[in-house]
């Protein structure tokens, strides 16, 4: 039985299987500029344990993930709604309602959901004060996801996130934002829709191949889409309404097909409804 966030696990598992290289591209100067003055939260994952430490305060933060002893991590921050207990949250997580992450509404919010390759990677986010649960969701079985709890305190003077150079937003049912992104620029990946959405991607060898991948996804032919793809990765896993995270683009130049594989109530992937889009990453 699928559980909440199970599509994130599937996406990251495919990414690991295809061994897509995501590093390189941003200059040290650009990276330093984008992260200047933001409080730092450290996340450590080793496949069996996840820990969260650092500046646990509200406002703009830099979340630095370190992955050891596993090929890839997938850290998720979930904020419990006021008055919701951990027992209530985990009761929902292990119920049949968890097959649809939209059922979190009224209980918790998926605030961040990132891909973290072995080594160190960084995203930025705006965190509200409250009680949180962090998962490392890279494994296919959510019952075996390492997790920890932590509290974000209200900051007297919350830091503001730097303005991104571009925003890619998911909405019912499509993606909005520029068709071209540049290596080294800060990009925000956001859910502007009311439903839970993800922003994952397939890569292709050419514009023509990317258009084929997008068409196959729209037609529900995932096998053909994968056959014409050269890799797979995640800009943002499933996020709740209004959630966003931003990062410096370090992906290789080339053609990318954005996709959302969340499902409708009748079991159709959102790609069947138009949530697939070709973009180009350049220098």
C-alpha atoms as a printed R data frame, in Angstrom:
    type eleno elety resid chain resno      x      y       z
1   ATOM     1    CA   UNK     A     1  0.000  0.000   0.000
2   ATOM     2    CA   UNK     A     2  1.322  3.411  -0.921
3   ATOM     3    CA   UNK     A     3  1.941  5.895   1.868
4   ATOM     4    CA   UNK     A     4  2.297  9.650   2.038
5   ATOM     5    CA   UNK     A     5  5.347 10.782   0.051
6   ATOM     6    CA   UNK     A     6  5.759  7.370  -1.595
7   ATOM     7    CA   UNK     A     7  6.103  9.065  -4.978
8   ATOM     8    CA   UNK     A     8  9.124 10.933  -3.645
9   ATOM     9    CA   UNK     A     9 10.755  7.632  -2.797
10  ATOM    10    CA   UNK     A    10 10.016  6.302  -6.270
11  ATOM    11    CA   UNK     A    11 11.451  9.402  -7.916
12  ATOM    12    CA   UNK     A    12 14.661  9.364  -5.928
13  ATOM    13    CA   UNK     A    13 15.074  5.626  -6.438
14  ATOM    14    CA   UNK     A    14 14.866  6.091 -10.206
15  ATOM    15    CA   UNK     A    15 17.320  8.954  -9.995
16  ATOM    16    CA   UNK     A    16 19.812  6.819  -8.112
17  ATOM    17    CA   UNK     A    17 19.348  3.916 -10.513
18  ATOM    18    CA   UNK     A    18 20.061  6.080 -13.522
19  ATOM    19    CA   UNK     A    19 23.141  7.575 -11.790
20  ATOM    20    CA   UNK     A    20 22.538 11.129 -13.004
21  ATOM    21    CA   UNK     A    21 25.419 13.494 -12.186
22  ATOM    22    CA   UNK     A    22 24.098 16.804 -10.867
23  ATOM    23    CA   UNK     A    23 27.214 18.559  -9.630
24  ATOM    24    CA   UNK     A    24 29.197 21.357 -11.215
25  ATOM    25    CA   UNK     A    25 28.210 24.609 -12.919
26  ATOM    26    CA   UNK     A    26 27.957 27.315 -10.242
27  ATOM    27    CA   UNK     A    27 31.000 29.370  -9.413
28  ATOM    28    CA   UNK     A    28 32.241 29.641  -5.844
29  ATOM    29    CA   UNK     A    29 31.590 33.384  -5.943
30  ATOM    30    CA   UNK     A    30 27.990 32.938  -7.045
31  ATOM    31    CA   UNK     A    31 27.349 30.313  -4.388
32  ATOM    32    CA   UNK     A    32 28.827 32.491  -1.650
33  ATOM    33    CA   UNK     A    33 26.713 35.451  -2.768
34  ATOM    34    CA   UNK     A    34 23.487 33.462  -2.700
35  ATOM    35    CA   UNK     A    35 24.042 32.078   0.799
36  ATOM    36    CA   UNK     A    36 25.412 35.222   2.461
37  ATOM    37    CA   UNK     A    37 24.028 36.009   5.943
38  ATOM    38    CA   UNK     A    38 21.384 33.271   6.020
39  ATOM    39    CA   UNK     A    39 21.184 31.185   9.223
40  ATOM    40    CA   UNK     A    40 22.388 27.629   8.617
41  ATOM    41    CA   UNK     A    41 20.553 24.408   9.437
42  ATOM    42    CA   UNK     A    42 22.590 21.199   9.095
43  ATOM    43    CA   UNK     A    43 20.990 17.896   8.087
44  ATOM    44    CA   UNK     A    44 23.051 14.690   8.297
45  ATOM    45    CA   UNK     A    45 21.913 11.384   6.735
46  ATOM    46    CA   UNK     A    46 23.612  7.991   6.548
47  ATOM    47    CA   UNK     A    47 20.790  5.723   5.388
48  ATOM    48    CA   UNK     A    48 19.882  4.670   8.931
49  ATOM    49    CA   UNK     A    49 19.660  7.985  10.750
50  ATOM    50    CA   UNK     A    50 18.847 11.630  10.098
51  ATOM    51    CA   UNK     A    51 19.764 14.530  12.395
52  ATOM    52    CA   UNK     A    52 18.845 18.224  12.234
53  ATOM    53    CA   UNK     A    53 20.835 20.915  14.048
54  ATOM    54    CA   UNK     A    54 21.987 24.512  13.808
55  ATOM    55    CA   UNK     A    55 20.025 27.752  13.662
56  ATOM    56    CA   UNK     A    56 16.551 26.366  14.297
57  ATOM    57    CA   UNK     A    57 14.718 29.653  13.914
58  ATOM    58    CA   UNK     A    58 11.968 31.022  11.720
59  ATOM    59    CA   UNK     A    59 12.550 32.965   8.528
60  ATOM    60    CA   UNK     A    60 14.924 32.419   5.653
61  ATOM    61    CA   UNK     A    61 17.470 29.649   6.249
62  ATOM    62    CA   UNK     A    62 20.171 27.762   4.391
63  ATOM    63    CA   UNK     A    63 19.638 24.000   4.743
64  ATOM    64    CA   UNK     A    64 22.900 22.128   4.205
65  ATOM    65    CA   UNK     A    65 22.540 18.360   3.803
66  ATOM    66    CA   UNK     A    66 25.452 15.953   4.248
67  ATOM    67    CA   UNK     A    67 24.998 12.382   2.993
68  ATOM    68    CA   UNK     A    68 27.304  9.508   3.944
69  ATOM    69    CA   UNK     A    69 27.059  5.711   3.648
70  ATOM    70    CA   UNK     A    70 24.220  5.909   1.098
71  ATOM    71    CA   UNK     A    71 24.342  6.948  -2.568
72  ATOM    72    CA   UNK     A    72 21.715  9.635  -2.131
73  ATOM    73    CA   UNK     A    73 19.477 11.172   0.515
74  ATOM    74    CA   UNK     A    74 16.066 12.807   0.222
75  ATOM    75    CA   UNK     A    75 15.396 15.085   3.198
76  ATOM    76    CA   UNK     A    76 11.810 16.206   3.798
77  ATOM    77    CA   UNK     A    77 10.700 18.799   6.374
78  ATOM    78    CA   UNK     A    78  7.076 18.480   7.502
79  ATOM    79    CA   UNK     A    79  5.533 21.093   9.823
80  ATOM    80    CA   UNK     A    80  2.712 19.970  12.086
81  ATOM    81    CA   UNK     A    81 -0.332 22.225  12.218
82  ATOM    82    CA   UNK     A    82 -0.908 24.012  15.568
83  ATOM    83    CA   UNK     A    83 -2.411 21.642  18.122
84  ATOM    84    CA   UNK     A    84 -1.561 18.467  16.159
85  ATOM    85    CA   UNK     A    85  0.429 15.921  18.159
86  ATOM    86    CA   UNK     A    86  3.098 13.567  16.850
87  ATOM    87    CA   UNK     A    87  0.827 10.654  17.695
88  ATOM    88    CA   UNK     A    88 -1.959 12.115  15.533
89  ATOM    89    CA   UNK     A    89  0.434 12.782  12.659
90  ATOM    90    CA   UNK     A    90  1.901  9.270  12.667
91  ATOM    91    CA   UNK     A    91 -1.554  7.751  12.999
92  ATOM    92    CA   UNK     A    92 -2.468  9.483   9.734
93  ATOM    93    CA   UNK     A    93  0.861  8.554   8.158
94  ATOM    94    CA   UNK     A    94  0.176  4.866   8.749
95  ATOM    95    CA   UNK     A    95 -3.505  4.913   7.783
96  ATOM    96    CA   UNK     A    96 -5.139  4.216   4.431
97  ATOM    97    CA   UNK     A    97 -5.671  7.971   4.026
98  ATOM    98    CA   UNK     A    98 -1.916  8.304   3.555
99  ATOM    99    CA   UNK     A    99 -2.203  7.019  -0.012
100 ATOM   100    CA   UNK     A   100 -2.968 10.644  -0.950
101 ATOM   101    CA   UNK     A   101 -0.650 13.315   0.524
102 ATOM   102    CA   UNK     A   102 -3.410 15.887   0.016
103 ATOM   103    CA   UNK     A   103 -5.000 14.283   3.087
104 ATOM   104    CA   UNK     A   104 -2.313 15.996   5.161
105 ATOM   105    CA   UNK     A   105 -4.357 19.188   4.845
106 ATOM   106    CA   UNK     A   106 -5.420 20.195   8.343
107 ATOM   107    CA   UNK     A   107 -2.734 18.046   9.951
108 ATOM   108    CA   UNK     A   108  0.646 19.003   8.503
109 ATOM   109    CA   UNK     A   109  2.415 20.790   5.655
110 ATOM   110    CA   UNK     A   110  5.208 19.457   3.435
111 ATOM   111    CA   UNK     A   111  7.531 22.465   3.624
112 ATOM   112    CA   UNK     A   112 10.651 21.215   1.807
113 ATOM   113    CA   UNK     A   113 11.494 18.093  -0.156
114 ATOM   114    CA   UNK     A   114 14.946 17.987  -1.695
115 ATOM   115    CA   UNK     A   115 17.311 15.658  -3.511
116 ATOM   116    CA   UNK     A   116 20.628 15.367  -1.678
117 ATOM   117    CA   UNK     A   117 23.445 13.543  -3.454
118 ATOM   118    CA   UNK     A   118 26.276 11.874  -1.548
119 ATOM   119    CA   UNK     A   119 28.436 14.606  -0.078
120 ATOM   120    CA   UNK     A   120 27.072 18.074   0.627
121 ATOM   121    CA   UNK     A   121 24.220 19.969  -1.019
122 ATOM   122    CA   UNK     A   122 22.281 23.111  -0.156
123 ATOM   123    CA   UNK     A   123 18.808 24.551  -0.549
124 ATOM   124    CA   UNK     A   124 17.186 27.662   0.889
125 ATOM   125    CA   UNK     A   125 13.738 27.822   2.464
126 ATOM   126    CA   UNK     A   126 11.505 30.010   4.558
127 ATOM   127    CA   UNK     A   127 10.503 28.189   7.741
128 ATOM   128    CA   UNK     A   128  7.626 29.170  10.009
129 ATOM   129    CA   UNK     A   129  7.807 28.610  13.763
130 ATOM   130    CA   UNK     A   130  6.394 25.257  14.859
131 ATOM   131    CA   UNK     A   131  7.011 21.567  15.420
132 ATOM   132    CA   UNK     A   132  8.612 19.631  12.563
133 ATOM   133    CA   UNK     A   133  9.379 16.065  11.499
134 ATOM   134    CA   UNK     A   134 12.319 15.432   9.158
135 ATOM   135    CA   UNK     A   135 12.496 12.260   7.039
136 ATOM   136    CA   UNK     A   136 15.150 10.765   4.800
137 ATOM   137    CA   UNK     A   137 12.760  9.394   2.177
138 ATOM   138    CA   UNK     A   138 15.185  7.838  -0.287
139 ATOM   139    CA   UNK     A   139 14.078  4.258   0.364
140 ATOM   140    CA   UNK     A   140 10.969  2.832  -1.304
141 ATOM   141    CA   UNK     A   141  9.344  1.734   1.963
142 ATOM   142    CA   UNK     A   142  8.163  4.749   4.007
143 ATOM   143    CA   UNK     A   143  7.888  2.540   7.099
144 ATOM   144    CA   UNK     A   144 11.696  2.312   7.053
145 ATOM   145    CA   UNK     A   145 12.405  6.009   6.539
146 ATOM   146    CA   UNK     A   146 14.717  7.418   9.237
147 ATOM   147    CA   UNK     A   147 13.138 10.421  10.944
148 ATOM   148    CA   UNK     A   148 13.727 12.946  13.691
149 ATOM   149    CA   UNK     A   149 11.725 15.750  15.283
150 ATOM   150    CA   UNK     A   150 12.745 19.336  15.941
151 ATOM   151    CA   UNK     A   151 11.231 22.716  16.772
152 ATOM   152    CA   UNK     A   152 11.659 25.961  14.858
153 ATOM   153    CA   UNK     A   153 11.535 28.887  17.295
154 ATOM   154    CA   UNK     A   154 10.151 32.295  16.362
155 ATOM   155    CA   UNK     A   155 13.064 34.576  15.466
156 ATOM   156    CA   UNK     A   156 13.040 38.133  16.777
157 ATOM   157    CA   UNK     A   157 14.307 39.329  13.404
158 ATOM   158    CA   UNK     A   158 13.704 36.627  10.750
159 ATOM   159    CA   UNK     A   159 16.158 36.620   7.864
160 ATOM   160    CA   UNK     A   160 14.810 37.254   4.377
161 ATOM   161    CA   UNK     A   161 15.685 34.920   1.528
162 ATOM   162    CA   UNK     A   162 17.623 36.476  -1.361
163 ATOM   163    CA   UNK     A   163 15.437 37.191  -4.386
164 ATOM   164    CA   UNK     A   164 15.727 34.378  -6.943
165 ATOM   165    CA   UNK     A   165 16.690 35.064 -10.535
166 ATOM   166    CA   UNK     A   166 13.745 32.926 -11.670
167 ATOM   167    CA   UNK     A   167 10.800 30.973 -10.282
168 ATOM   168    CA   UNK     A   168  9.440 27.687 -11.602
169 ATOM   169    CA   UNK     A   169  5.983 27.100 -10.147
170 ATOM   170    CA   UNK     A   170  3.668 24.092 -10.253
171 ATOM   171    CA   UNK     A   171 -0.052 24.779 -10.453
172 ATOM   172    CA   UNK     A   172 -3.172 22.927 -11.549
173 ATOM   173    CA   UNK     A   173 -2.231 21.634 -14.078
174 ATOM   174    CA   UNK     A   174  1.039 22.877 -15.498
175 ATOM   175    CA   UNK     A   175  4.295 24.708 -14.828
176 ATOM   176    CA   UNK     A   176  4.865 28.451 -14.951
177 ATOM   177    CA   UNK     A   177  8.162 30.266 -15.318
178 ATOM   178    CA   UNK     A   178 10.909 30.852 -17.870
179 ATOM   179    CA   UNK     A   179 11.751 28.265 -20.494
180 ATOM   180    CA   UNK     A   180 15.483 28.827 -20.006
181 ATOM   181    CA   UNK     A   181 17.484 28.610 -16.765
182 ATOM   182    CA   UNK     A   182 21.163 29.445 -16.349
183 ATOM   183    CA   UNK     A   183 23.865 27.564 -14.494
184 ATOM   184    CA   UNK     A   184 24.894 29.437 -11.364
185 ATOM   185    CA   UNK     A   185 21.641 31.354 -10.894
186 ATOM   186    CA   UNK     A   186 19.373 31.068  -7.867
187 ATOM   187    CA   UNK     A   187 15.999 29.533  -8.810
188 ATOM   188    CA   UNK     A   188 12.898 29.104  -6.677
189 ATOM   189    CA   UNK     A   189 10.808 25.950  -7.110
190 ATOM   190    CA   UNK     A   190  7.327 26.493  -5.709
191 ATOM   191    CA   UNK     A   191  3.868 24.984  -5.449
192 ATOM   192    CA   UNK     A   192  1.374 27.707  -6.337
193 ATOM   193    CA   UNK     A   193 -1.441 25.200  -6.686
194 ATOM   194    CA   UNK     A   194 -3.987 24.033  -4.160
195 ATOM   195    CA   UNK     A   195 -3.070 20.355  -4.566
196 ATOM   196    CA   UNK     A   196  0.257 18.749  -3.632
197 ATOM   197    CA   UNK     A   197  2.694 18.905  -6.557
198 ATOM   198    CA   UNK     A   198  6.275 17.856  -7.299
199 ATOM   199    CA   UNK     A   199  8.817 19.267  -9.769
200 ATOM   200    CA   UNK     A   200 10.938 16.358 -10.974
201 ATOM   201    CA   UNK     A   201 12.621 16.073 -14.338
202 ATOM   202    CA   UNK     A   202 13.900 13.818 -17.067
203 ATOM   203    CA   UNK     A   203 16.860 14.821 -19.228
204 ATOM   204    CA   UNK     A   204 17.100 14.297 -22.972
205 ATOM   205    CA   UNK     A   205 19.863 14.372 -25.584
206 ATOM   206    CA   UNK     A   206 18.212 17.065 -27.710
207 ATOM   207    CA   UNK     A   207 15.243 19.394 -27.919
208 ATOM   208    CA   UNK     A   208 13.536 16.941 -30.246
209 ATOM   209    CA   UNK     A   209 14.040 14.064 -27.813
210 ATOM   210    CA   UNK     A   210 12.816 16.200 -24.925
211 ATOM   211    CA   UNK     A   211  9.613 16.981 -26.807
212 ATOM   212    CA   UNK     A   212  9.148 13.245 -27.387
213 ATOM   213    CA   UNK     A   213  9.587 12.557 -23.668
214 ATOM   214    CA   UNK     A   214  7.033 15.246 -22.817
215 ATOM   215    CA   UNK     A   215  4.561 13.851 -25.336
216 ATOM   216    CA   UNK     A   216  4.953 10.298 -24.066
217 ATOM   217    CA   UNK     A   217  4.426 11.444 -20.487
218 ATOM   218    CA   UNK     A   218  1.276 13.300 -21.509
219 ATOM   219    CA   UNK     A   219  0.031 10.150 -23.250
220 ATOM   220    CA   UNK     A   220  0.763  8.003 -20.194
221 ATOM   221    CA   UNK     A   221  3.519  6.065 -21.974
222 ATOM   222    CA   UNK     A   222  6.096  6.178 -19.180
223 ATOM   223    CA   UNK     A   223  8.101  3.269 -20.567
224 ATOM   224    CA   UNK     A   224  8.699  5.101 -23.835
225 ATOM   225    CA   UNK     A   225  9.430  8.332 -21.961
226 ATOM   226    CA   UNK     A   226 12.098  6.612 -19.887
227 ATOM   227    CA   UNK     A   227 13.575  4.961 -22.968
228 ATOM   228    CA   UNK     A   228 14.101  8.358 -24.596
229 ATOM   229    CA   UNK     A   229 15.483  9.987 -21.441
230 ATOM   230    CA   UNK     A   230 19.122 10.167 -20.433
231 ATOM   231    CA   UNK     A   231 18.543 10.699 -16.700
232 ATOM   232    CA   UNK     A   232 16.137 11.638 -13.990
233 ATOM   233    CA   UNK     A   233 16.257 13.929 -10.939
234 ATOM   234    CA   UNK     A   234 14.375 16.188  -8.571
235 ATOM   235    CA   UNK     A   235 14.196 19.951  -8.199
236 ATOM   236    CA   UNK     A   236 11.464 19.597  -5.555
237 ATOM   237    CA   UNK     A   237  9.634 16.537  -4.305
238 ATOM   238    CA   UNK     A   238  5.970 16.739  -3.290
239 ATOM   239    CA   UNK     A   239  5.253 20.125  -1.680
240 ATOM   240    CA   UNK     A   240  2.090 21.364  -0.026
241 ATOM   241    CA   UNK     A   241  0.199 24.444  -1.200
242 ATOM   242    CA   UNK     A   242  2.307 27.579  -0.789
243 ATOM   243    CA   UNK     A   243  5.575 25.760  -0.048
244 ATOM   244    CA   UNK     A   244  8.793 26.510  -1.919
245 ATOM   245    CA   UNK     A   245 12.531 25.987  -1.836
246 ATOM   246    CA   UNK     A   246 15.321 27.569  -3.835
247 ATOM   247    CA   UNK     A   247 18.755 26.480  -4.945
248 ATOM   248    CA   UNK     A   248 21.655 27.427  -7.160
249 ATOM   249    CA   UNK     A   249 21.375 25.647 -10.507
250 ATOM   250    CA   UNK     A   250 24.324 23.276 -10.828
251 ATOM   251    CA   UNK     A   251 22.783 20.832 -13.272
252 ATOM   252    CA   UNK     A   252 24.510 20.158 -16.565
253 ATOM   253    CA   UNK     A   253 23.572 22.166 -19.614
254 ATOM   254    CA   UNK     A   254 20.936 20.558 -21.789
255 ATOM   255    CA   UNK     A   255 17.262 19.795 -22.258
256 ATOM   256    CA   UNK     A   256 15.028 18.930 -19.315
257 ATOM   257    CA   UNK     A   257 11.414 17.808 -19.086
258 ATOM   258    CA   UNK     A   258  9.676 18.953 -15.910
259 ATOM   259    CA   UNK     A   259  7.006 16.595 -14.618
260 ATOM   260    CA   UNK     A   260  4.605 16.021 -11.741
261 ATOM   261    CA   UNK     A   261  3.688 12.403 -11.046
262 ATOM   262    CA   UNK     A   262  1.209 13.077  -8.277
263 ATOM   263    CA   UNK     A   263 -2.090 11.315  -8.927
264 ATOM   264    CA   UNK     A   264 -5.673 12.465  -9.265
265 ATOM   265    CA   UNK     A   265 -8.411 10.747  -7.281
266 ATOM   266    CA   UNK     A   266 -9.099  8.509 -10.268
267 ATOM   267    CA   UNK     A   267 -5.437  7.426 -10.422
268 ATOM   268    CA   UNK     A   268 -4.177  9.523 -13.353
269 ATOM   269    CA   UNK     A   269 -0.711 11.057 -13.123
270 ATOM   270    CA   UNK     A   270 -0.717 14.843 -13.290
271 ATOM   271    CA   UNK     A   271  1.449 14.508 -16.405
272 ATOM   272    CA   UNK     A   272 -1.688 13.263 -18.184
273 ATOM   273    CA   UNK     A   273 -3.324 16.614 -17.390
274 ATOM   274    CA   UNK     A   274 -0.554 18.822 -18.735
275 ATOM   275    CA   UNK     A   275  2.085 18.797 -16.010
276 ATOM   276    CA   UNK     A   276  5.028 18.167 -18.318
277 ATOM   277    CA   UNK     A   277  7.152 20.942 -19.807
278 ATOM   278    CA   UNK     A   278 10.424 21.213 -21.737
279 ATOM   279    CA   UNK     A   279 13.003 23.703 -20.454
280 ATOM   280    CA   UNK     A   280 16.625 24.425 -21.412
281 ATOM   281    CA   UNK     A   281 19.531 24.891 -18.990
282 ATOM   282    CA   UNK     A   282 22.388 26.946 -20.421
283 ATOM   283    CA   UNK     A   283 25.512 28.683 -19.152
